[in-house]
Amino acid sequence: QVQLVESGGGLVQAGGSLRLSCAASGSFFSINAMGWYRQAPGKQRELVARIFSAGGNTNYMDSVKGRFTISRDNAKNTVYLQMNSLKPEDTAVYYCNVKGRVTTTAWIDGDYWGKGTLVTVSS
């Protein structure tokens, strides 16, 4: 019905960079926002960054400000997360999230999730 296809995770050394991509496809009626969450072992899932389709306003968690940049291509329903100056504490599974509407419930927003991609940052 709907799919979020993620790519770009991997293993990097501290100070390195990765670029995550997430393409939403399927029966989306509209997308209000796209973003990235992450979850490290033994910790709660947290919002890393979010970008809204209308206007492009963004939110970042404090620890990634100045290092990560979120962007999107609305025409392709794709969101990117450029991660620079990576630190070991950034190690986590990163999940793509979409807040939007599918055709069967086009009058209300829902949350949709990717399978996650592992980012590992070594010291």
Buried (B, 14 or more C-beta within 10 A) or exposed (E): EBEBEBEBBEEBEEEBEBBBBBBBEEEBEEBEBBBBBBBBEEEEEEEBBBBBBEEEEBEBBEEBEEBBBBBBEEEEBBBBBBBBEBBEEBBBBBBBBBBBBBEEEEEEBEEBEBEBBEBBBEE
